[in-house]
Amino acid sequence: MQIKTFAPAIIITLIGFFIAGQFVNPAPPRTITIATGHPGGAYHLFAERYQPLLAAEGITLEILDTAGSVENIRLLEDEAATIDLAFVQGGSTAGRPAVDLVSLGSLYFEPLWVFYRGTSRLERLTDLHGKRVAIGEPGSGTRAVAVTLLEDNFIDTNAGKNFPIGDQAAVDALLAGRVDAAFFVASAQSPLVQSLQHRQDIHLMSFSRATAYARLHPFLSSITLPEGIINLEANIPPEDTTLLAPTANLVAHGNFHPALVSLLLQTAARVHGSGSLFARPGEFPNDQNLVFQLDDDARRYYKHGTPFLQRYLPFWTANLLDRLKVMLVPLLTLLIPLAKIMPPTYRWQVRKKIYRWYRELKALDTEHPEQASTESLRTSLKQLEALEEEVRKVNVPLSYSDELYTLRLHIGLVRTRFTNAL
């Protein structure tokens, strides 16, 4: 009887849970792939630092080496490439149509270095007119920002004197005199930058119009390389040098799992948050100088910090609880009200069995049995015996036994009246 009573409530609640379950986000993937850059480059090295931190949370990070930022964006756009994330340099999207990609944040400054040969001091990009310039490999972020800045100065980047080489090939060409200047986007600790800084015959351009470039291109920032910061003993650089710097962005698909957004930004904070030559501790990651629109979950992270559950629980436990919170809807709206309704309903169901016999007992009872005929009284007594036999077979919970025995007592009382009337 209890099952019959509570079955509708259970069925309604299960239906509610099933409907609510349609709105529960799927579990995050346990393996994600990130597009970086050349092996040994900053993007690849940072991805390697991400790997053990994510592995500690049960996430496997697979690294895909690429030509650089432009190729990374192309891979993110290509559904067949199955890339989840990418490091992308600011300025790499110039001239590209809008796509369903979002930025999770800026990670660190990527200084733009323009090294040149010769004794003449170069302070403006217009001074590169007519010179042989290495502008970076096709598909690289270096080439994207170099082309943008050179075209700002009306320098034809398709001219024969601009060489599509970068990294070590550009260094070798500059040292051998095959090019007069070369663009690099790299950290101050990069071996390429360090080697060129220590050369007496190679000089670093200081951007005298850095503020203007930063105003024209929001993805750029003006930063200062202080005198002597590279080597105090040799006083390298010999004076404060103004550089331009895009920022490295972490970019993902618009449908990237929201739970992984906060986890990745926590990881990025551990890797990039300690500061550098150009950034104060805690300055990165941030929501400035973005390549694409900021992801909504990333925006909440920058505003409120680490989600509450992830502060105190392991990632997968916190994620499970966060996903199941939608299941509170049927619990609160269905199960709790039904739990209040079911006990009275159950009591009514039990008592209804007893009250049915009272209806029959009342029908047998007469106001003046002594006025009834002997035959009528004997018939009534037989009916009372049959009624009592049926009542004796009734099964009710122990808590309702008093009402059952009260019914049998009342049957006996009516029988006594009829017996005395015979």
C-alpha positions as CSV (number, residue, x, y, z in Angstrom):
1,M,0.0,0.0,0.0
2,Q,2.9,2.4,0.8
3,I,4.3,1.8,-2.7
4,K,1.0,2.6,-4.3
5,T,0.7,5.8,-2.2
6,F,4.2,7.1,-2.9
7,A,4.6,5.8,-6.4
8,P,3.0,8.9,-8.1
9,A,5.3,11.2,-6.1
10,I,8.4,9.2,-7.0
11,I,7.4,9.1,-10.7
12,I,6.7,12.9,-10.8
13,T,10.1,13.5,-9.1
14,L,12.0,11.2,-11.5
15,I,10.4,13.0,-14.5
16,G,11.5,16.3,-13.0
17,F,15.0,15.1,-12.6
18,F,15.0,13.8,-16.1
19,I,13.9,17.1,-17.5
20,A,16.4,19.0,-15.4
21,G,19.1,16.6,-16.5
22,Q,18.7,17.9,-20.1
23,F,20.1,21.2,-18.8
24,V,23.1,19.7,-17.0
25,N,26.4,20.5,-18.8
26,P,28.4,17.5,-19.9
27,A,31.5,16.6,-17.9
28,P,34.7,18.4,-19.1
29,P,37.0,16.5,-21.4
30,R,40.0,14.9,-19.8
31,T,42.3,15.6,-22.7
32,I,42.7,18.9,-24.5
33,T,45.1,20.0,-27.2
34,I,46.9,23.3,-27.4
35,A,48.6,24.8,-30.5
36,T,51.8,26.5,-29.6
37,G,54.7,27.5,-31.9
38,H,58.2,26.2,-32.8
39,P,59.7,23.6,-30.4
40,G,61.9,25.5,-27.9
41,G,59.9,28.7,-28.4
42,A,58.2,30.5,-25.6
43,Y,54.7,29.1,-26.4
44,H,56.0,25.6,-26.4
45,L,57.9,26.1,-23.2
46,F,55.0,27.6,-21.4
47,A,52.7,24.8,-22.6
48,E,55.2,22.3,-21.0
49,R,54.9,24.2,-17.7
50,Y,51.1,23.9,-18.0
51,Q,51.2,20.2,-18.4
52,P,52.1,19.0,-14.9
53,L,49.8,21.5,-13.3
54,L,46.8,20.4,-15.3
55,A,47.8,16.7,-14.9
56,A,47.5,17.2,-11.2
57,E,43.9,18.0,-11.7
58,G,43.3,15.0,-14.0
59,I,43.6,16.9,-17.3
60,T,46.0,15.8,-20.0
61,L,47.3,18.7,-22.1
62,E,48.6,17.6,-25.6
63,I,50.9,20.1,-27.3
64,L,50.9,20.7,-31.1
65,D,53.8,22.6,-32.5
66,T,53.0,25.1,-35.3
67,A,54.5,27.9,-37.3
68,G,53.0,30.4,-34.9
69,S,50.0,32.6,-34.1
70,V,48.4,32.9,-37.5
71,E,48.5,29.1,-38.1
72,N,47.1,28.6,-34.6
73,I,44.1,30.7,-35.4
74,R,43.6,28.8,-38.7
75,L,43.7,25.5,-36.8
76,L,41.2,26.7,-34.3
77,E,38.9,27.7,-37.1
78,D,39.3,24.3,-38.8
79,E,36.8,21.9,-37.2
80,A,38.8,18.9,-38.6
81,A,41.9,20.0,-36.7
82,T,40.4,19.2,-33.2
83,I,42.4,22.0,-31.5
84,D,40.9,23.2,-28.3
85,L,43.2,26.0,-27.3
86,A,46.0,28.1,-28.7
87,F,48.6,30.7,-27.7
88,V,48.0,33.7,-30.0
89,Q,50.0,36.9,-30.2
90,G,48.2,40.2,-30.3
91,G,48.0,41.6,-33.8
92,S,47.9,38.2,-35.4
93,T,44.2,38.7,-36.4
94,A,44.6,41.9,-38.4
95,G,42.4,41.8,-41.4
96,R,40.8,38.5,-40.5
97,P,37.0,38.0,-40.5
98,A,35.2,37.5,-37.2
99,V,35.1,33.8,-36.1
100,D,33.6,31.9,-33.2
101,L,36.7,32.2,-31.0
102,V,37.1,33.8,-27.6
103,S,40.1,35.1,-25.6
104,L,40.5,33.7,-22.1
105,G,43.0,36.5,-21.2
106,S,46.4,38.1,-21.8
107,L,49.2,36.1,-20.3
108,Y,52.4,38.2,-20.7
109,F,54.0,40.9,-22.7
110,E,55.8,39.8,-25.9
111,P,58.3,42.5,-26.7
112,L,58.9,43.4,-30.3
113,W,62.6,43.7,-31.0
114,V,64.0,45.4,-34.1
115,F,67.7,44.8,-34.4
116,Y,69.8,46.4,-37.1
117,R,73.3,46.6,-38.5
118,G,75.4,49.7,-39.2
119,T,76.6,52.8,-37.5
120,S,73.6,55.0,-38.3
121,R,71.1,55.2,-35.4
122,L,67.6,54.1,-36.3
123,E,64.7,55.4,-34.2
124,R,61.7,55.2,-36.6
125,L,60.5,52.4,-38.9
126,T,60.5,54.9,-41.8
127,D,64.3,54.6,-41.5
128,L,63.9,51.1,-42.9
129,H,62.9,52.3,-46.4
130,G,65.1,50.6,-48.9
131,K,66.7,48.3,-46.5
132,R,66.7,44.5,-46.4
133,V,64.5,43.4,-43.5
134,A,63.7,40.0,-42.1
135,I,60.0,40.3,-41.2
136,G,59.3,36.7,-39.9
137,E,58.0,33.5,-41.3
138,P,54.6,33.2,-43.0
139,G,52.1,32.2,-40.4
140,S,54.1,33.6,-37.5
141,G,52.9,36.4,-35.1
142,T,56.2,38.2,-35.8
143,R,55.3,38.6,-39.4
144,A,51.8,39.7,-38.7
145,V,52.8,42.6,-36.4
146,A,55.8,43.5,-38.6
147,V,53.6,43.8,-41.7
148,T,51.1,45.9,-39.8
149,L,53.7,48.4,-38.5
150,L,55.6,48.6,-41.8
151,E,52.4,49.3,-43.7
152,D,51.6,52.0,-41.2
153,N,54.8,53.7,-42.5
154,F,53.9,53.0,-46.1
155,I,56.7,50.5,-46.6
156,D,55.8,47.8,-49.2
157,T,56.1,44.5,-47.4
158,N,55.8,42.6,-50.6
159,A,58.9,44.3,-52.0
160,G,61.9,42.1,-52.8
161,K,64.0,43.5,-49.9
162,N,61.7,42.0,-47.2
163,F,62.7,38.5,-46.3
164,P,60.1,36.0,-45.0
165,I,62.5,34.5,-42.4
166,G,62.5,34.6,-38.6
167,D,64.1,33.2,-35.4
168,Q,67.5,31.7,-35.9
169,A,67.5,32.0,-39.7
170,A,66.9,35.8,-39.3
171,V,69.7,36.0,-36.7
172,D,72.1,34.2,-39.1
173,A,71.1,36.5,-42.0
174,L,71.6,39.6,-39.8
175,L,75.0,38.5,-38.5
176,A,76.1,37.5,-42.1
177,G,75.0,40.9,-43.5
178,R,72.4,39.4,-45.8
179,V,69.8,41.6,-44.2
180,D,70.1,45.0,-42.6
181,A,67.4,44.6,-39.9
182,A,65.2,41.9,-38.4
183,F,62.0,41.8,-36.4
184,F,61.6,39.4,-33.5
185,V,58.8,38.8,-31.0
186,A,60.4,37.1,-28.0
187,S,61.0,37.4,-24.3
188,A,64.0,39.3,-23.0
189,Q,65.4,35.9,-21.8
190,S,65.3,34.4,-25.3
191,P,68.7,33.1,-26.4
192,L,68.3,34.9,-29.7
193,V,67.6,38.2,-28.0
194,Q,70.4,37.7,-25.5
195,S,72.9,36.9,-28.2
196,L,72.1,39.9,-30.3
197,Q,72.1,42.2,-27.3
198,H,75.7,41.3,-26.5
199,R,76.9,42.0,-30.1
200,Q,78.9,45.2,-30.6
201,D,77.9,45.4,-34.3
202,I,74.2,44.9,-33.8
203,H,71.9,47.6,-32.3
204,L,68.4,47.6,-30.9
205,M,65.9,50.2,-32.2
206,S,64.1,52.3,-29.6
207,F,60.6,53.3,-30.8
208,S,60.5,57.0,-30.4
209,R,56.8,57.0,-31.5
210,A,55.7,54.0,-29.4
211,T,52.8,55.9,-27.9
212,A,51.4,56.6,-31.3
213,Y,51.5,53.0,-32.3
214,A,49.9,51.9,-29.1
215,R,47.0,54.4,-29.7
216,L,46.6,53.2,-33.3
217,H,46.7,49.5,-32.3
218,P,45.0,48.6,-29.0
219,F,46.8,45.2,-28.9
220,L,50.1,47.0,-28.5
221,S,51.6,48.5,-25.3
222,S,54.6,50.8,-24.9
223,I,57.1,49.3,-22.5
224,T,60.6,50.3,-21.3
225,L,63.7,48.2,-21.2
226,P,65.7,49.9,-18.5
227,E,69.4,50.7,-18.9
228,G,71.6,47.8,-17.8
229,I,68.8,45.4,-17.1
230,I,70.2,42.7,-19.4
231,N,73.7,42.9,-18.1
232,L,74.6,45.5,-15.4
233,E,78.4,44.9,-15.7
234,A,78.4,45.5,-19.4
235,N,75.6,48.1,-19.1
236,I,73.3,46.3,-21.7
237,P,71.3,48.1,-22.9
238,P,73.4,51.3,-22.7
239,E,70.3,53.4,-22.2
240,D,66.5,53.1,-21.5
241,T,65.0,51.6,-24.6
242,T,61.3,52.0,-25.6
243,L,59.8,48.9,-27.1
244,L,56.4,47.9,-28.4
245,A,54.8,44.8,-27.0
246,P,51.7,42.8,-28.0
247,T,50.5,40.3,-25.4
248,A,50.2,36.6,-25.7
249,N,46.6,35.5,-25.5
250,L,45.1,32.2,-24.6
251,V,42.4,31.6,-27.2
252,A,39.7,29.0,-27.3
253,H,36.5,28.0,-29.2
254,G,33.4,29.8,-28.2
255,N,31.9,26.5,-26.9
256,F,35.0,25.6,-24.8
257,H,33.9,23.9,-21.6
258,P,33.2,26.6,-18.9
259,A,34.7,24.5,-16.0
260,L,38.0,24.4,-17.8
261,V,38.1,28.1,-18.3
262,S,38.6,28.9,-14.6
263,L,41.0,25.9,-14.2
264,L,43.2,27.2,-17.1
265,L,43.2,30.7,-15.8
266,Q,44.3,29.4,-12.3
267,T,47.1,27.5,-14.1
268,A,48.0,30.6,-16.1
269,A,48.2,32.7,-12.9
270,R,50.6,30.2,-11.3
271,V,52.8,30.2,-14.4
272,H,52.7,33.9,-15.4
273,G,51.7,35.7,-12.2
274,S,55.1,36.0,-10.7
275,G,56.1,39.0,-12.8
276,S,58.9,39.7,-15.3
277,L,61.1,42.5,-16.6
278,F,58.1,44.2,-18.0
279,A,55.2,43.2,-15.6
280,R,54.6,43.5,-11.9
281,P,53.7,40.3,-9.9
282,G,50.0,39.6,-10.2
283,E,49.6,41.8,-13.3
284,F,49.0,38.7,-15.6
285,P,46.8,37.0,-16.6
286,N,44.3,39.9,-17.2
287,D,41.5,40.9,-19.5
288,Q,43.4,43.7,-21.4
289,N,44.9,43.8,-25.0
290,L,42.7,40.9,-26.2
291,V,42.8,39.3,-29.6
292,F,39.1,38.3,-29.5
293,Q,36.1,39.0,-27.4
294,L,36.6,38.0,-23.7
295,D,34.9,34.7,-22.8
296,D,31.9,35.1,-20.4
297,D,33.3,32.6,-17.9
298,A,36.7,34.3,-18.0
299,R,35.0,37.6,-17.3
300,R,33.4,36.1,-14.2
301,Y,36.8,34.8,-13.2
302,Y,38.5,38.2,-13.4
303,K,35.6,39.8,-11.5
304,H,35.1,37.3,-8.8
305,G,38.2,35.1,-8.7
306,T,38.3,31.3,-8.4
307,P,34.8,29.7,-8.2
308,F,33.8,29.0,-4.7
309,L,33.7,25.2,-4.9
310,Q,37.1,25.1,-6.6
311,R,38.7,27.0,-3.8
312,Y,38.0,24.2,-1.3
313,L,37.4,21.0,-3.3
314,P,39.4,19.0,-6.0
315,F,38.5,20.1,-9.5
316,W,36.4,17.1,-10.5
317,T,34.5,17.1,-7.2
318,A,33.8,20.8,-7.5
319,N,32.7,20.4,-11.1
320,L,30.4,17.5,-10.4
321,L,28.6,19.5,-7.6
322,D,28.5,22.6,-9.8
323,R,26.9,20.6,-12.7
324,L,24.4,18.9,-10.4
325,K,23.1,22.1,-8.8
326,V,20.5,22.4,-11.5
327,M,19.1,19.1,-10.1
328,L,18.0,21.2,-7.0
329,V,15.2,22.5,-9.1
330,P,13.1,19.3,-9.1
331,L,14.2,18.7,-5.5
332,L,13.0,22.0,-4.2
333,T,9.9,22.5,-6.5
334,L,8.6,18.9,-6.5
335,L,10.1,16.6,-3.9
336,I,9.7,18.9,-0.9
337,P,6.1,19.8,-1.5
338,L,5.3,16.2,-2.4
339,A,7.0,15.1,0.8
340,K,4.6,17.3,2.8
341,I,1.5,16.0,0.9
342,M,2.3,12.3,0.9
343,P,2.1,11.6,4.7
344,P,-1.5,13.0,5.1
345,T,-2.4,11.1,1.9
346,Y,-0.9,7.9,3.3
347,R,-2.8,8.3,6.6
348,W,-6.0,8.8,4.6
349,Q,-5.3,5.7,2.6
350,V,-4.9,3.6,5.7
351,R,-7.9,5.0,7.6
352,K,-10.0,4.7,4.5
353,K,-9.8,0.9,4.8
354,I,-11.1,1.1,8.4
355,Y,-13.7,3.7,7.8
356,R,-15.2,1.5,5.0
357,W,-16.2,-1.1,7.7
358,Y,-17.7,1.6,9.8
359,R,-20.1,2.4,6.9
360,E,-21.2,-1.2,6.9
361,L,-21.4,-1.4,10.7
362,K,-23.6,1.7,10.8
363,A,-25.9,0.2,8.2
364,L,-26.4,-2.9,10.3
365,D,-27.0,-1.0,13.5
366,T,-30.6,-0.1,14.2
367,E,-31.9,2.4,16.7
368,H,-34.3,-0.2,18.4
369,P,-33.1,-3.8,17.8
370,E,-35.6,-5.1,20.4
371,Q,-38.4,-4.1,18.0
372,A,-36.9,-6.2,15.1
373,S,-38.0,-9.7,14.3
374,T,-36.1,-12.7,15.4
375,E,-35.2,-13.6,11.8
376,S,-34.0,-10.1,11.1
377,L,-31.8,-10.2,14.2
378,R,-30.3,-13.5,13.3
379,T,-29.5,-12.3,9.8
380,S,-27.8,-9.2,11.2
381,L,-25.7,-11.3,13.6
382,K,-24.5,-13.4,10.7
383,Q,-23.6,-10.2,8.8
384,L,-21.8,-9.0,11.9
385,E,-19.8,-12.2,12.1
386,A,-18.9,-12.0,8.4
387,L,-17.9,-8.3,8.9
388,E,-15.7,-9.2,11.9
389,E,-14.0,-12.0,10.0
390,E,-13.2,-9.6,7.2
391,V,-11.9,-7.0,9.6
392,R,-9.7,-9.6,11.3
393,K,-7.9,-10.1,7.9
394,V,-7.2,-6.4,7.4
395,N,-3.5,-5.5,7.7
396,V,-2.6,-2.0,8.8
397,P,0.7,-0.5,10.1
398,L,1.3,-0.9,13.8
399,S,0.8,2.8,14.4
400,Y,-2.8,2.4,13.2
401,S,-3.7,-0.7,15.2
402,D,-5.6,1.2,17.8
403,E,-8.1,2.3,15.2
404,L,-8.5,-1.3,14.0
405,Y,-9.1,-2.6,17.5
406,T,-11.5,0.2,18.1
407,L,-13.5,-0.9,15.1
408,R,-13.6,-4.5,16.4
409,L,-14.7,-3.3,19.8
410,H,-17.6,-1.4,18.1
411,I,-18.6,-4.5,16.2
412,G,-18.7,-6.4,19.4
413,L,-20.8,-3.7,21.0
414,V,-23.4,-3.9,18.2
415,R,-23.4,-7.7,18.4
416,T,-24.1,-7.5,22.1
417,R,-27.1,-5.3,21.5
418,F,-28.5,-7.7,18.9
419,T,-27.8,-10.8,21.1
420,N,-29.6,-9.2,24.1
421,A,-32.6,-8.4,21.8
422,L,-33.2,-12.0,20.9
